[in-house]
Amino acid sequence: MSKSIFYHAGCPVCVSAEEDILNLIGASNVEVIHLGESKERIPEAEKAGVNSVPALLTPSGNVLHLNFGASIADLKG
């Protein structure tokens, strides 16, 4: 993986974190995935170790949980 992946759910906490991440890392270095709209990507996020969003998956495979917006369980419905 060469890009970081930013997982979020579209809540105000997530949107604010997304703006900061894109400003810090650069939009070309981050794939942004809205798990509320792309529920088929939830298993991928879980497999990577994402427990809540917003979260940043680094190219080395580390998951950085930035703040608590929503749990993965909440996104599953």
PDB file of N, CA, C and O in Angstrom:
ATOM      1  N   MET A   1       0.855  -1.178   0.000  1.00  0.00           N
ATOM      2  CA  MET A   1       0.000   0.000   0.000  1.00  0.00           C
ATOM      3  C   MET A   1       0.895   1.234   0.000  1.00  0.00           C
ATOM      4  O   MET A   1       1.784   1.353   0.843  1.00  0.00           O
ATOM      5  N   SER A   2       0.673   2.137  -0.921  1.00  0.00           N
ATOM      6  CA  SER A   2       1.500   3.331  -0.998  1.00  0.00           C
ATOM      7  C   SER A   2       0.811   4.573  -0.450  1.00  0.00           C
ATOM      8  O   SER A   2       1.476   5.546  -0.096  1.00  0.00           O
ATOM      9  N   LYS A   3      -0.505   4.547  -0.378  1.00  0.00           N
ATOM     10  CA  LYS A   3      -1.259   5.679   0.162  1.00  0.00           C
ATOM     11  C   LYS A   3      -1.807   5.328   1.529  1.00  0.00           C
ATOM     12  O   LYS A   3      -2.006   4.159   1.860  1.00  0.00           O
ATOM     13  N   SER A   4      -2.044   6.358   2.313  1.00  0.00           N
ATOM     14  CA  SER A   4      -2.810   6.175   3.543  1.00  0.00           C
ATOM     15  C   SER A   4      -4.281   6.092   3.154  1.00  0.00           C
ATOM     16  O   SER A   4      -4.685   6.593   2.104  1.00  0.00           O
ATOM     17  N   ILE A   5      -5.077   5.456   4.009  1.00  0.00           N
ATOM     18  CA  ILE A   5      -6.523   5.397   3.787  1.00  0.00           C
ATOM     19  C   ILE A   5      -7.200   6.036   4.987  1.00  0.00           C
ATOM     20  O   ILE A   5      -6.963   5.641   6.129  1.00  0.00           O
ATOM     21  N   PHE A   6      -8.034   7.017   4.725  1.00  0.00           N
ATOM     22  CA  PHE A   6      -8.784   7.695   5.779  1.00  0.00           C
ATOM     23  C   PHE A   6     -10.220   7.191   5.728  1.00  0.00           C
ATOM     24  O   PHE A   6     -10.937   7.431   4.758  1.00  0.00           O
ATOM     25  N   TYR A   7     -10.634   6.488   6.783  1.00  0.00           N
ATOM     26  CA  TYR A   7     -12.005   5.981   6.892  1.00  0.00           C
ATOM     27  C   TYR A   7     -12.808   6.933   7.760  1.00  0.00           C
ATOM     28  O   TYR A   7     -12.342   7.372   8.811  1.00  0.00           O
ATOM     29  N   HIS A   8     -14.019   7.252   7.314  1.00  0.00           N
ATOM     30  CA  HIS A   8     -14.882   8.118   8.116  1.00  0.00           C
ATOM     31  C   HIS A   8     -16.346   7.810   7.854  1.00  0.00           C
ATOM     32  O   HIS A   8     -16.680   6.983   7.005  1.00  0.00           O
ATOM     33  N   ALA A   9     -17.218   8.491   8.601  1.00  0.00           N
ATOM     34  CA  ALA A   9     -18.656   8.242   8.487  1.00  0.00           C
ATOM     35  C   ALA A   9     -19.450   9.491   8.123  1.00  0.00           C
ATOM     36  O   ALA A   9     -20.679   9.449   8.077  1.00  0.00           O
ATOM     37  N   GLY A  10     -18.762  10.599   7.865  1.00  0.00           N
ATOM     38  CA  GLY A  10     -19.450  11.801   7.441  1.00  0.00           C
ATOM     39  C   GLY A  10     -19.945  12.701   8.559  1.00  0.00           C
ATOM     40  O   GLY A  10     -20.527  13.751   8.285  1.00  0.00           O
ATOM     41  N   CYS A  11     -19.732  12.322   9.803  1.00  0.00           N
ATOM     42  CA  CYS A  11     -20.171  13.151  10.928  1.00  0.00           C
ATOM     43  C   CYS A  11     -19.264  14.383  11.032  1.00  0.00           C
ATOM     44  O   CYS A  11     -18.200  14.406  10.415  1.00  0.00           O
ATOM     45  N   PRO A  12     -19.657  15.397  11.791  1.00  0.00           N
ATOM     46  CA  PRO A  12     -18.827  16.598  11.914  1.00  0.00           C
ATOM     47  C   PRO A  12     -17.405  16.323  12.414  1.00  0.00           C
ATOM     48  O   PRO A  12     -16.456  16.958  11.952  1.00  0.00           O
ATOM     49  N   VAL A  13     -17.251  15.390  13.346  1.00  0.00           N
ATOM     50  CA  VAL A  13     -15.920  15.030  13.837  1.00  0.00           C
ATOM     51  C   VAL A  13     -15.087  14.476  12.687  1.00  0.00           C
ATOM     52  O   VAL A  13     -13.918  14.832  12.534  1.00  0.00           O
ATOM     53  N   CYS A  14     -15.686  13.609  11.883  1.00  0.00           N
ATOM     54  CA  CYS A  14     -14.985  12.981  10.763  1.00  0.00           C
ATOM     55  C   CYS A  14     -14.618  13.996   9.680  1.00  0.00           C
ATOM     56  O   CYS A  14     -13.506  13.968   9.152  1.00  0.00           O
ATOM     57  N   VAL A  15     -15.537  14.877   9.356  1.00  0.00           N
ATOM     58  CA  VAL A  15     -15.294  15.868   8.310  1.00  0.00           C
ATOM     59  C   VAL A  15     -14.169  16.806   8.725  1.00  0.00           C
ATOM     60  O   VAL A  15     -13.315  17.145   7.905  1.00  0.00           O
ATOM     61  N   SER A  16     -14.157  17.222   9.968  1.00  0.00           N
ATOM     62  CA  SER A  16     -13.094  18.080  10.464  1.00  0.00           C
ATOM     63  C   SER A  16     -11.742  17.372  10.408  1.00  0.00           C
ATOM     64  O   SER A  16     -10.745  17.957   9.987  1.00  0.00           O
ATOM     65  N   ALA A  17     -11.715  16.110  10.834  1.00  0.00           N
ATOM     66  CA  ALA A  17     -10.476  15.332  10.786  1.00  0.00           C
ATOM     67  C   ALA A  17     -10.023  15.123   9.343  1.00  0.00           C
ATOM     68  O   ALA A  17      -8.828  15.185   9.054  1.00  0.00           O
ATOM     69  N   GLU A  18     -10.962  14.879   8.444  1.00  0.00           N
ATOM     70  CA  GLU A  18     -10.618  14.701   7.028  1.00  0.00           C
ATOM     71  C   GLU A  18      -9.925  15.947   6.480  1.00  0.00           C
ATOM     72  O   GLU A  18      -8.899  15.845   5.808  1.00  0.00           O
ATOM     73  N   GLU A  19     -10.482  17.114   6.766  1.00  0.00           N
ATOM     74  CA  GLU A  19      -9.879  18.363   6.289  1.00  0.00           C
ATOM     75  C   GLU A  19      -8.452  18.516   6.807  1.00  0.00           C
ATOM     76  O   GLU A  19      -7.552  18.896   6.059  1.00  0.00           O
ATOM     77  N   ASP A  20      -8.251  18.220   8.082  1.00  0.00           N
ATOM     78  CA  ASP A  20      -6.911  18.337   8.659  1.00  0.00           C
ATOM     79  C   ASP A  20      -5.937  17.331   8.052  1.00  0.00           C
ATOM     80  O   ASP A  20      -4.799  17.678   7.736  1.00  0.00           O
ATOM     81  N   ILE A  21      -6.381  16.093   7.890  1.00  0.00           N
ATOM     82  CA  ILE A  21      -5.523  15.047   7.312  1.00  0.00           C
ATOM     83  C   ILE A  21      -5.122  15.415   5.891  1.00  0.00           C
ATOM     84  O   ILE A  21      -3.952  15.301   5.527  1.00  0.00           O
ATOM     85  N   LEU A  22      -6.079  15.854   5.089  1.00  0.00           N
ATOM     86  CA  LEU A  22      -5.767  16.225   3.708  1.00  0.00           C
ATOM     87  C   LEU A  22      -4.806  17.400   3.649  1.00  0.00           C
ATOM     88  O   LEU A  22      -3.928  17.440   2.786  1.00  0.00           O
ATOM     89  N   ASN A  23      -4.962  18.354   4.556  1.00  0.00           N
ATOM     90  CA  ASN A  23      -4.040  19.491   4.607  1.00  0.00           C
ATOM     91  C   ASN A  23      -2.648  19.074   5.067  1.00  0.00           C
ATOM     92  O   ASN A  23      -1.649  19.592   4.568  1.00  0.00           O
ATOM     93  N   LEU A  24      -2.577  18.149   6.007  1.00  0.00           N
ATOM     94  CA  LEU A  24      -1.285  17.714   6.542  1.00  0.00           C
ATOM     95  C   LEU A  24      -0.536  16.777   5.598  1.00  0.00           C
ATOM     96  O   LEU A  24       0.665  16.938   5.384  1.00  0.00           O
ATOM     97  N   ILE A  25      -1.239  15.807   5.040  1.00  0.00           N
ATOM     98  CA  ILE A  25      -0.599  14.758   4.252  1.00  0.00           C
ATOM     99  C   ILE A  25      -0.652  15.050   2.754  1.00  0.00           C
ATOM    100  O   ILE A  25       0.243  14.665   2.002  1.00  0.00           O
ATOM    101  N   GLY A  26      -1.705  15.728   2.339  1.00  0.00           N
ATOM    102  CA  GLY A  26      -1.897  16.005   0.917  1.00  0.00           C
ATOM    103  C   GLY A  26      -2.908  15.050   0.313  1.00  0.00           C
ATOM    104  O   GLY A  26      -2.841  13.839   0.528  1.00  0.00           O
ATOM    105  N   ALA A  27      -3.842  15.599  -0.440  1.00  0.00           N
ATOM    106  CA  ALA A  27      -4.933  14.808  -1.005  1.00  0.00           C
ATOM    107  C   ALA A  27      -4.439  13.687  -1.916  1.00  0.00           C
ATOM    108  O   ALA A  27      -5.095  12.650  -2.020  1.00  0.00           O
ATOM    109  N   SER A  28      -3.312  13.872  -2.567  1.00  0.00           N
ATOM    110  CA  SER A  28      -2.803  12.839  -3.471  1.00  0.00           C
ATOM    111  C   SER A  28      -2.200  11.653  -2.728  1.00  0.00           C
ATOM    112  O   SER A  28      -1.911  10.621  -3.334  1.00  0.00           O
ATOM    113  N   ASN A  29      -2.010  11.796  -1.418  1.00  0.00           N
ATOM    114  CA  ASN A  29      -1.406  10.741  -0.610  1.00  0.00           C
ATOM    115  C   ASN A  29      -2.409   9.982   0.244  1.00  0.00           C
ATOM    116  O   ASN A  29      -2.034   9.090   1.005  1.00  0.00           O
ATOM    117  N   VAL A  30      -3.694  10.337   0.119  1.00  0.00           N
ATOM    118  CA  VAL A  30      -4.724   9.749   0.975  1.00  0.00           C
ATOM    119  C   VAL A  30      -5.933   9.327   0.142  1.00  0.00           C
ATOM    120  O   VAL A  30      -6.446  10.102  -0.665  1.00  0.00           O
ATOM    121  N   GLU A  31      -6.376   8.095   0.349  1.00  0.00           N
ATOM    122  CA  GLU A  31      -7.650   7.653  -0.214  1.00  0.00           C
ATOM    123  C   GLU A  31      -8.689   7.855   0.885  1.00  0.00           C
ATOM    124  O   GLU A  31      -8.524   7.351   1.996  1.00  0.00           O
ATOM    125  N   VAL A  32      -9.745   8.580   0.584  1.00  0.00           N
ATOM    126  CA  VAL A  32     -10.793   8.856   1.565  1.00  0.00           C
ATOM    127  C   VAL A  32     -11.967   7.923   1.299  1.00  0.00           C
ATOM    128  O   VAL A  32     -12.483   7.849   0.184  1.00  0.00           O
ATOM    129  N   ILE A  33     -12.380   7.208   2.351  1.00  0.00           N
ATOM    130  CA  ILE A  33     -13.495   6.269   2.222  1.00  0.00           C
ATOM    131  C   ILE A  33     -14.563   6.611   3.257  1.00  0.00           C
ATOM    132  O   ILE A  33     -14.322   6.559   4.463  1.00  0.00           O
ATOM    133  N   HIS A  34     -15.730   6.956   2.767  1.00  0.00           N
ATOM    134  CA  HIS A  34     -16.890   7.258   3.615  1.00  0.00           C
ATOM    135  C   HIS A  34     -17.626   5.929   3.828  1.00  0.00           C
ATOM    136  O   HIS A  34     -18.340   5.458   2.943  1.00  0.00           O
ATOM    137  N   LEU A  35     -17.445   5.338   5.001  1.00  0.00           N
ATOM    138  CA  LEU A  35     -18.031   4.022   5.269  1.00  0.00           C
ATOM    139  C   LEU A  35     -19.550   4.047   5.373  1.00  0.00           C
ATOM    140  O   LEU A  35     -20.195   3.011   5.218  1.00  0.00           O
ATOM    141  N   GLY A  36     -20.124   5.205   5.629  1.00  0.00           N
ATOM    142  CA  GLY A  36     -21.581   5.308   5.631  1.00  0.00           C
ATOM    143  C   GLY A  36     -22.159   5.159   4.237  1.00  0.00           C
ATOM    144  O   GLY A  36     -23.279   4.674   4.073  1.00  0.00           O
ATOM    145  N   GLU A  37     -21.397   5.576   3.225  1.00  0.00           N
ATOM    146  CA  GLU A  37     -21.831   5.478   1.835  1.00  0.00           C
ATOM    147  C   GLU A  37     -21.274   4.240   1.138  1.00  0.00           C
ATOM    148  O   GLU A  37     -21.848   3.767   0.156  1.00  0.00           O
ATOM    149  N   SER A  38     -20.164   3.717   1.640  1.00  0.00           N
ATOM    150  CA  SER A  38     -19.510   2.549   1.027  1.00  0.00           C
ATOM    151  C   SER A  38     -19.427   1.416   2.041  1.00  0.00           C
ATOM    152  O   SER A  38     -18.339   0.989   2.426  1.00  0.00           O
ATOM    153  N   LYS A  39     -20.583   0.942   2.464  1.00  0.00           N
ATOM    154  CA  LYS A  39     -20.644  -0.093   3.497  1.00  0.00           C
ATOM    155  C   LYS A  39     -19.923  -1.379   3.092  1.00  0.00           C
ATOM    156  O   LYS A  39     -19.507  -2.152   3.954  1.00  0.00           O
ATOM    157  N   GLU A  40     -19.775  -1.611   1.801  1.00  0.00           N
ATOM    158  CA  GLU A  40     -19.061  -2.806   1.339  1.00  0.00           C
ATOM    159  C   GLU A  40     -17.576  -2.774   1.707  1.00  0.00           C
ATOM    160  O   GLU A  40     -16.893  -3.795   1.625  1.00  0.00           O
ATOM    161  N   ARG A  41     -17.077  -1.605   2.113  1.00  0.00           N
ATOM    162  CA  ARG A  41     -15.670  -1.468   2.514  1.00  0.00           C
ATOM    163  C   ARG A  41     -15.465  -1.681   4.018  1.00  0.00           C
ATOM    164  O   ARG A  41     -14.328  -1.681   4.490  1.00  0.00           O
ATOM    165  N   ILE A  42     -16.554  -1.863   4.775  1.00  0.00           N
ATOM    166  CA  ILE A  42     -16.444  -2.065   6.222  1.00  0.00           C
ATOM    167  C   ILE A  42     -15.611  -3.302   6.560  1.00  0.00           C
ATOM    168  O   ILE A  42     -14.744  -3.211   7.429  1.00  0.00           O
ATOM    169  N   PRO A  43     -15.830  -4.458   5.917  1.00  0.00           N
ATOM    170  CA  PRO A  43     -14.993  -5.622   6.246  1.00  0.00           C
ATOM    171  C   PRO A  43     -13.495  -5.362   6.029  1.00  0.00           C
ATOM    172  O   PRO A  43     -12.664  -5.832   6.807  1.00  0.00           O
ATOM    173  N   GLU A  44     -13.163  -4.632   4.998  1.00  0.00           N
ATOM    174  CA  GLU A  44     -11.773  -4.261   4.721  1.00  0.00           C
ATOM    175  C   GLU A  44     -11.203  -3.434   5.873  1.00  0.00           C
ATOM    176  O   GLU A  44     -10.087  -3.674   6.332  1.00  0.00           O
ATOM    177  N   ALA A  45     -11.985  -2.459   6.329  1.00  0.00           N
ATOM    178  CA  ALA A  45     -11.542  -1.602   7.429  1.00  0.00           C
ATOM    179  C   ALA A  45     -11.363  -2.426   8.706  1.00  0.00           C
ATOM    180  O   ALA A  45     -10.371  -2.270   9.419  1.00  0.00           O
ATOM    181  N   GLU A  46     -12.324  -3.296   8.987  1.00  0.00           N
ATOM    182  CA  GLU A  46     -12.224  -4.151  10.174  1.00  0.00           C
ATOM    183  C   GLU A  46     -10.990  -5.044  10.118  1.00  0.00           C
ATOM    184  O   GLU A  46     -10.278  -5.197  11.110  1.00  0.00           O
ATOM    185  N   LYS A  47     -10.744  -5.628   8.959  1.00  0.00           N
ATOM    186  CA  LYS A  47      -9.587  -6.511   8.795  1.00  0.00           C
ATOM    187  C   LYS A  47      -8.281  -5.753   9.051  1.00  0.00           C
ATOM    188  O   LYS A  47      -7.318  -6.325   9.560  1.00  0.00           O
ATOM    189  N   ALA A  48      -8.253  -4.472   8.697  1.00  0.00           N
ATOM    190  CA  ALA A  48      -7.068  -3.639   8.912  1.00  0.00           C
ATOM    191  C   ALA A  48      -6.908  -3.226  10.375  1.00  0.00           C
ATOM    192  O   ALA A  48      -5.839  -2.769  10.781  1.00  0.00           O
ATOM    193  N   GLY A  49      -7.987  -3.391  11.174  1.00  0.00           N
ATOM    194  CA  GLY A  49      -7.925  -3.045  12.592  1.00  0.00           C
ATOM    195  C   GLY A  49      -8.672  -1.787  12.986  1.00  0.00           C
ATOM    196  O   GLY A  49      -8.518  -1.292  14.102  1.00  0.00           O
ATOM    197  N   VAL A  50      -9.480  -1.268  12.073  1.00  0.00           N
ATOM    198  CA  VAL A  50     -10.266  -0.070  12.373  1.00  0.00           C
ATOM    199  C   VAL A  50     -11.432  -0.463  13.270  1.00  0.00           C
ATOM    200  O   VAL A  50     -12.242  -1.317  12.909  1.00  0.00           O
ATOM    201  N   ASN A  51     -11.513   0.167  14.445  1.00  0.00           N
ATOM    202  CA  ASN A  51     -12.590  -0.091  15.405  1.00  0.00           C
ATOM    203  C   ASN A  51     -13.618   1.023  15.438  1.00  0.00           C
ATOM    204  O   ASN A  51     -14.778   0.804  15.785  1.00  0.00           O
ATOM    205  N   SER A  52     -13.182   2.220  15.075  1.00  0.00           N
ATOM    206  CA  SER A  52     -14.057   3.387  15.077  1.00  0.00           C
ATOM    207  C   SER A  52     -13.527   4.374  14.046  1.00  0.00           C
ATOM    208  O   SER A  52     -12.382   4.284  13.603  1.00  0.00           O
ATOM    209  N   VAL A  53     -14.370   5.300  13.681  1.00  0.00           N
ATOM    210  CA  VAL A  53     -13.972   6.345  12.739  1.00  0.00           C
ATOM    211  C   VAL A  53     -14.138   7.703  13.396  1.00  0.00           C
ATOM    212  O   VAL A  53     -14.992   7.870  14.267  1.00  0.00           O
ATOM    213  N   PRO A  54     -13.342   8.664  12.995  1.00  0.00           N
ATOM    214  CA  PRO A  54     -12.376   8.648  11.918  1.00  0.00           C
ATOM    215  C   PRO A  54     -11.109   7.884  12.292  1.00  0.00           C
ATOM    216  O   PRO A  54     -10.676   7.879  13.445  1.00  0.00           O
ATOM    217  N   ALA A  55     -10.533   7.242  11.283  1.00  0.00           N
ATOM    218  CA  ALA A  55      -9.294   6.497  11.473  1.00  0.00           C
ATOM    219  C   ALA A  55      -8.450   6.593  10.214  1.00  0.00           C
ATOM    220  O   ALA A  55      -8.968   6.655   9.099  1.00  0.00           O
ATOM    221  N   LEU A  56      -7.150   6.602  10.414  1.00  0.00           N
ATOM    222  CA  LEU A  56      -6.211   6.667   9.303  1.00  0.00           C
ATOM    223  C   LEU A  56      -5.383   5.399   9.296  1.00  0.00           C
ATOM    224  O   LEU A  56      -4.717   5.080  10.281  1.00  0.00           O
ATOM    225  N   LEU A  57      -5.421   4.681   8.194  1.00  0.00           N
ATOM    226  CA  LEU A  57      -4.591   3.501   7.993  1.00  0.00           C
ATOM    227  C   LEU A  57      -3.352   3.955   7.243  1.00  0.00           C
ATOM    228  O   LEU A  57      -3.452   4.444   6.118  1.00  0.00           O
ATOM    229  N   THR A  58      -2.187   3.800   7.854  1.00  0.00           N
ATOM    230  CA  THR A  58      -0.949   4.263   7.240  1.00  0.00           C
ATOM    231  C   THR A  58      -0.436   3.239   6.226  1.00  0.00           C
ATOM    232  O   THR A  58      -0.854   2.082   6.256  1.00  0.00           O
ATOM    233  N   PRO A  59       0.461   3.650   5.333  1.00  0.00           N
ATOM    234  CA  PRO A  59       1.021   2.711   4.361  1.00  0.00           C
ATOM    235  C   PRO A  59       1.724   1.513   5.005  1.00  0.00           C
ATOM    236  O   PRO A  59       1.824   0.453   4.388  1.00  0.00           O
ATOM    237  N   SER A  60       2.208   1.671   6.233  1.00  0.00           N
ATOM    238  CA  SER A  60       2.868   0.548   6.912  1.00  0.00           C
ATOM    239  C   SER A  60       1.882  -0.363   7.629  1.00  0.00           C
ATOM    240  O   SER A  60       2.288  -1.360   8.225  1.00  0.00           O
ATOM    241  N   GLY A  61       0.577  -0.033   7.582  1.00  0.00           N
ATOM    242  CA  GLY A  61      -0.448  -0.889   8.171  1.00  0.00           C
ATOM    243  C   GLY A  61      -0.882  -0.513   9.571  1.00  0.00           C
ATOM    244  O   GLY A  61      -1.687  -1.219  10.178  1.00  0.00           O
ATOM    245  N   ASN A  62      -0.361   0.590  10.097  1.00  0.00           N
ATOM    246  CA  ASN A  62      -0.796   1.053  11.421  1.00  0.00           C
ATOM    247  C   ASN A  62      -2.123   1.789  11.301  1.00  0.00           C
ATOM    248  O   ASN A  62      -2.347   2.533  10.346  1.00  0.00           O
ATOM    249  N   VAL A  63      -3.000   1.574  12.276  1.00  0.00           N
ATOM    250  CA  VAL A  63      -4.277   2.278  12.310  1.00  0.00           C
ATOM    251  C   VAL A  63      -4.206   3.344  13.388  1.00  0.00           C
ATOM    252  O   VAL A  63      -3.924   3.051  14.550  1.00  0.00           O
ATOM    253  N   LEU A  64      -4.463   4.579  12.994  1.00  0.00           N
ATOM    254  CA  LEU A  64      -4.486   5.696  13.926  1.00  0.00           C
ATOM    255  C   LEU A  64      -5.931   6.123  14.121  1.00  0.00           C
ATOM    256  O   LEU A  64      -6.539   6.708  13.225  1.00  0.00           O
ATOM    257  N   HIS A  65      -6.481   5.830  15.296  1.00  0.00           N
ATOM    258  CA  HIS A  65      -7.838   6.255  15.621  1.00  0.00           C
ATOM    259  C   HIS A  65      -7.729   7.688  16.124  1.00  0.00           C
ATOM    260  O   HIS A  65      -7.148   7.943  17.179  1.00  0.00           O
ATOM    261  N   LEU A  66      -8.291   8.621  15.361  1.00  0.00           N
ATOM    262  CA  LEU A  66      -8.050  10.037  15.593  1.00  0.00           C
ATOM    263  C   LEU A  66      -8.937  10.665  16.656  1.00  0.00           C
ATOM    264  O   LEU A  66      -8.473  11.485  17.448  1.00  0.00           O
ATOM    265  N   ASN A  67     -10.162  10.299  16.677  1.00  0.00           N
ATOM    266  CA  ASN A  67     -11.135  10.855  17.603  1.00  0.00           C
ATOM    267  C   ASN A  67     -12.328   9.907  17.493  1.00  0.00           C
ATOM    268  O   ASN A  67     -12.390   9.108  16.559  1.00  0.00           O
ATOM    269  N   PHE A  68     -13.244   9.979  18.399  1.00  0.00           N
ATOM    270  CA  PHE A  68     -14.375   9.061  18.289  1.00  0.00           C
ATOM    271  C   PHE A  68     -15.558   9.756  17.646  1.00  0.00           C
ATOM    272  O   PHE A  68     -16.128  10.691  18.207  1.00  0.00           O
ATOM    273  N   GLY A  69     -15.921   9.282  16.454  1.00  0.00           N
ATOM    274  CA  GLY A  69     -17.104   9.774  15.764  1.00  0.00           C
ATOM    275  C   GLY A  69     -18.195   8.720  15.767  1.00  0.00           C
ATOM    276  O   GLY A  69     -19.353   9.014  16.064  1.00  0.00           O
ATOM    277  N   ALA A  70     -17.814   7.466  15.429  1.00  0.00           N
ATOM    278  CA  ALA A  70     -18.765   6.347  15.393  1.00  0.00           C
ATOM    279  C   ALA A  70     -17.980   5.046  15.432  1.00  0.00           C
ATOM    280  O   ALA A  70     -16.859   4.963  14.930  1.00  0.00           O
ATOM    281  N   SER A  71     -18.585   4.036  16.035  1.00  0.00           N
ATOM    282  CA  SER A  71     -17.957   2.712  16.035  1.00  0.00           C
ATOM    283  C   SER A  71     -18.281   2.002  14.729  1.00  0.00           C
ATOM    284  O   SER A  71     -19.261   2.334  14.063  1.00  0.00           O
ATOM    285  N   ILE A  72     -17.472   1.040  14.371  1.00  0.00           N
ATOM    286  CA  ILE A  72     -17.743   0.227  13.189  1.00  0.00           C
ATOM    287  C   ILE A  72     -19.076  -0.493  13.345  1.00  0.00           C
ATOM    288  O   ILE A  72     -19.823  -0.633  12.377  1.00  0.00           O
ATOM    289  N   ALA A  73     -19.377  -0.951  14.555  1.00  0.00           N
ATOM    290  CA  ALA A  73     -20.653  -1.635  14.803  1.00  0.00           C
ATOM    291  C   ALA A  73     -21.842  -0.730  14.482  1.00  0.00           C
ATOM    292  O   ALA A  73     -22.848  -1.189  13.942  1.00  0.00           O
ATOM    293  N   ASP A  74     -21.726   0.545  14.814  1.00  0.00           N
ATOM    294  CA  ASP A  74     -22.799   1.498  14.501  1.00  0.00           C
ATOM    295  C   ASP A  74     -22.997   1.653  12.985  1.00  0.00           C
ATOM    296  O   ASP A  74     -24.121   1.824  12.512  1.00  0.00           O
ATOM    297  N   LEU A  75     -21.897   1.591  12.240  1.00  0.00           N
ATOM    298  CA  LEU A  75     -21.972   1.766  10.797  1.00  0.00           C
ATOM    299  C   LEU A  75     -22.593   0.556  10.100  1.00  0.00           C
ATOM    300  O   LEU A  75     -23.176   0.678   9.023  1.00  0.00           O
ATOM    301  N   LYS A  76     -22.461  -0.603  10.723  1.00  0.00           N
ATOM    302  CA  LYS A  76     -23.037  -1.813  10.140  1.00  0.00           C
ATOM    303  C   LYS A  76     -24.566  -1.784  10.175  1.00  0.00           C
ATOM    304  O   LYS A  76     -25.233  -2.462   9.394  1.00  0.00           O
ATOM    305  N   GLY A  77     -25.106  -0.979  11.103  1.00  0.00           N
ATOM    306  CA  GLY A  77     -26.545  -0.836  11.181  1.00  0.00           C
ATOM    307  C   GLY A  77     -27.129  -1.781  12.084  1.00  0.00           C
ATOM    308  O   GLY A  77     -28.347  -1.791  12.264  1.00  0.00           O
TER     309      GLY A  77
END
